[in-house]
Structure formats: structure tokens, C-alpha cells
């Protein structure tokens, strides 16, 4: 058999279009644009690219973008004071602090300072707790985007066996909670898991988020399983290449031979992350302004 390619880029484009529609109706109802503030500390090149992309996409969706670029040596108190101002700013519905932060800053304390009502990354302790309890709240973008792709491909996930490889607070743990909420039977695997290939072979759904290039091989995958590859890794350049190619945590060509469907890298989960960030921002705007948003609309 040969599996299907899950086109995250196309799905993300459709989600951004829906976000733009809801942003326009929100502006009519609230008399202002939904607002997303992004905070960048330092001059990390990759982070600068991400922030620029987020700002561009925010504007394209008809929302207000507020960028705060701070020097590398910004003090903890100064960063917390900025977050406090953004928490209190009625024009700002979502706050995203670009991670990682410089080493001298306490990342956990910074994230925890963000108001849960504006926590579009879904990483504050309150957001994490609401997800674990099954209460409404803002959910981390990459896991939610992965879930959207799964439901679009499979429909009802109830009763399926799922394995999540990785237990980070960014992807692995929230992904497991989301799959549990969809009535999957979930295994969270990690570096200490014994017989990892056997654990993966039992799964109808495989979500790989470990940051190890092409670790999950084709013979690990149950025939007909659906594979979501969250990893993005750059291999060393081959002779004559300026830079190495990007690969995921799954051996893509091998997986396609046995799986029902697989996300590619790039073009799979990656485009979903920013699209879901925008989705979270417009959802937060509706909630913060008391403007009704149809359940399940986004």
C-alpha cells in the first residue's frame, strides 16, 4: 500500500481564511480589531524570522499586530512589567513571548505572568490545568493543529489507540490530553520507554515529537496507521550543498509505504502552528470582549 500525504499547508490556508472572516465580524461587533502582541527578547535569527512571519500573518487576517523587540540584556523585572502592561491593555487580546528566552531570564516565571485570558500559546499553569481538567481554555498551537489534521483525516477518533512520542510541555503532554478528550486510548512514550518500536506498532495514531531525525522507521508503524510528524530537523549538508535538508522525526518515505496517511516535513504540521496561533487570538478576542463565537466554528 501507499499512504496519502496530509497537506498541512492547504489546511492551514483554509483555517487562516476562516480566522480572517471571524476577525472581520469581530471588528464590526466590538468596534476594534482583535489584537495580538508578540514579545521578542534578543536577536536570535530564527526567532526574528518567526516573529516577522507571525506579524505578517496577523495583519493579513485583519488583526492588529503589536511587536515588542527588546535587547538581549533586558532585565527580568522589565520584561515582567511589559507583560503586566499588555495584560491590562484592552487593545491586546493575545500575548505571545517568543521562546527560548536568553538564559538570564526565568522562562517559567515569564510565561506564568501572562493572563490566561490572553495566553494564546496555552502554556501558563492555569491554561495547562484547564486542559487537564477538560475545561474551556486556550490550547498550545502545535498540538491543537495536529488534532485538527487528525480529525479532518479520520473523523471520529473515539476508541483509537494513539501513541505520542515525546513528553514536552509544548507538544507531548498537551497532545496526549487532547487525544484523551477525543476518547482515544493514549500511550505517552519517551526516551526511557522500553521496546519503543513495539509500542508504536500497536497504534492507530502516531504523533512523533522528539527532535531526533528520522528516528521512527517504517517497520515501526502499524499498517493503516495515521502519522503526525511534529519534528523538524536539519541534516548535515551533503557534498556540494550549502545546507542540509529538513526532515522530521519519522522516516517519511518508509512510513508512506505502510501508513494510511503521513504529514510531510516541511509542509505538514509546521504551517498549522501559526494558523492556530491566529485562531487562538481571534477566539481570545471574542471571549475578552464578550462577543459570542459559535461553538466549534474554529
N, C-alpha and C positions, 0 to 999 in steps of 0.2 A: 504494500500500500504506500501511498504518498500523501502526506498530510497537507492541509491548507495553511497558507500564510495569513496570520492575523494582522491586518493593516491598521496599526495604531495611529498612523499619520492621518488616514482618512477619517477614522472615528473621532480623533481629536479635532479635526477641522469642523465636523458636524457639531461637536459639543461647543466649540467656540462660537459657532453661529447661533446656537440656542442661547448661550450666555449673552451675546450681543442683543438678542431680542428681549431678554428679560431685563438687561441693563437699560434699554430704551424705555420699557414700560415702567421700570422703577423710577427713572428720571421724571417721567410725566407725573407719577403719583406722589413722589417725595419733593419735587421741585429742585432737585440737585442730582448730580451724578454719584453713583457708587464710587467710593474711593479706596484705593489700595496703596499703602505706604510700604516701601522696601528700604531696609537699612543695610548698608554695606560698610564694614569696617576694614580698612586696609586696601591694598591694591593687588590682591591676588588676581592674575589674569583670567582664570577660569570663572571666578566669581563675578568679575566685571562683565564677562560675556553673558552669563546667566541673568544678571540684573538688567542689562540693556535689553535682552530678549523679553524679559518679563514686562518691562516698561512699555516696550513697543506693542506687545500683545494686549496689554491693559488698555492702551489708547485705542487700538483697533477695535476693541469690543465696546467702546463708548464709555469707558470708565475713566475716572481721574486717577492719574499716577503721581505719587509723591515720592521722590527719591531723596534719600539722605545718605550721602557719602562722607564717611568720617575717616580721619587719618589713622594710620596703623597704631599710633601710641595713645589712642583715645582711652581715657580712664574709665573704670567700671562705673563710677558714680555718674559720669557724664552720659554714658550710654543708657543707664537706667533712667536718668532724668529725661532723656529724649523719648524713651518708651512711655514714661508717665505722661508726657505732653501729648503723644499720639493716642494714648488710651483715652484722654479727655477731649480730643478733637472730634467734634461731631461730623466733620467732613471725611474722616477716616473710618472706614468700615472694617478694613483688614490690615494687619501688621505682619510683615514677614522680615525676620532678621536673617540675612544670608549667612549660612554656616559653611565651613567652620569659621569660628572667630579666632583672632590672634590668641596665642597661648596665655597671655597675662590676664585674659578676661574669663570670668566664670560663666561658661556657656549655659549651664543648668539654671543659674540664678537669673540670667538674662531672659531666657525663654519663659521661665515661670512668671516673670514680671508682666508679660503680655496679657491683656484682658482676654479671658476665654471667649468673650463675645466677638473678639477681633482676631482670634488665633487661627488664621487661615492655613497654617501648617499643621494644625491639630496636635501640637507637641507639648502643650502645657500640662501639668499634672491633672488639672480639672478636666481638660479635654480627653486625656488618656483614661481617666476614671469613668467619664460618661460613656466612652466607647465600651469599656469593660462591663459596665452595668446595663448596656443596651439602651441608654438614654439618648435623646437627640443631641447632636453637637457637631462640631467641625472635625473632620476626619483627615488624617495625613493623606497627602495628594497622590503619591505613587501607589499605595495600597488600594485606595478608592478607584483610581484609574484602572488598575489591574482587575479589580472586581467588575467594573463596567465592561471591560473587554470579555471577561468570562461569561457574564450574563448575556451579553449580546451574542456570543457564540453558542452557548449551551442552554439558555433559558433558565428554567428552574434548576438550582444546584442542590436541592434537598436530597439528602441521602448519599451524596457522592463522597468518596474518600479523597481527601486532599492532603498533600504534604507541602509544607512551607520549609524551604531550606534556608536557614538564617533566622536569627532571633533579635535583630536590632530593633531599637525603638522607632526607627524611621520606617522600616518596612516589615520585618518579620513578625513582630508581636502584633501590630495593628492588623496585618493581613490575616493572621490566624483568628483574631477577634471578628473580623468582617465575615470570614468564611463560616465560623461558628454561628453567627447571626443568620446565615443563609441555610442553616441546618446541615452543613457538611460535617463529616467526621474528620477531625483535623489532627495531624501529627506535625509538631514543630521539630525539625531536625537541625543539627548544628555540628560543630567541629568535634564534639565528644560522642556523637551518635554512633553506636556500633552497627556494622552492616548497613551503612547508608544506602548502597545500591538496592538492597532488598527492601528497605523502607520505601524507596522511590517507586519500585516496581509494583507496589500494591495500589498506587494512587491513580485515581481518575483525573485528578488535577495536580499539576506540579508547578509550584511557584519557586523559582530559584533566585535567591538574593544573598549571595555570599561573597561576591567580589573576587572570585577565582576563575580565570579564563577557561572556558570550555570544560569545566570540571564534570558536569553531568553528561554522561555519554549516552549514545543512542540505545545501548543494550541495558541501560538502567530503566528505560521508560516502558510502561505498560502499553501494549498495542491499543491504539484508540484513545489514549490519554490526551488531555489538552495541557499545553506547556506555556507558562508565562515566564519569560526570561527578563528579570529586572536588572541583571548585571550589565555593566558597561566597562570594558577593559581594553586598553590599547596594548597590542603585542609589540615586541621589539621590531624595528624596521628590518625588512629583508634587504638583501644587497640591491643597491640602486634606488631604494625608496627613501624619501625624506622622512616619513614617519610610518609606524606600523599601523595595521588595520585594526578597526574596532571589532571586538567580539563580545558576546555575552558570557554568562556562566554555564550555558548549555552548548554542547557541540551541535550547532544548528543543522547542518546537512544530515548528520546521523539521526537527529531527532525527527526530521521531516520524513524519514523513511518508515517510522513506526507510529508516530503520534497522529492524532486526529487533526490537530492544529497547533501551530507554534508561532510565537511572536519573534520577529527578526530583531537583530541589533546591527545598526540603528534602524529606526522606523517602527518600533513596536511600542514598548511601554514609555520610552523617553518622551515622545510628543504629548502623551497623556498627562504628564506631571504638571506642565504649565497650564494646560487646558483645565485641569481640575482645580488648580490654584485660582484661576479666574472664576470658575464655578463656585468655589468656596467664598470668594469675595462678594459675588452678587447675592449668594444666599445670606451671608452675614449682613449685607446691606438691608435686605428685606426685613430680617429679624430685628436689627438695631433700630430701624425706622418704624417698625410696627406695620409694615406693608405686607399684605397677605401674599404667600407664594404657594401655588398648588402643590400638594404632596406628590412626590415622585416626578415633578416636572423637570428636574435637573439631576 
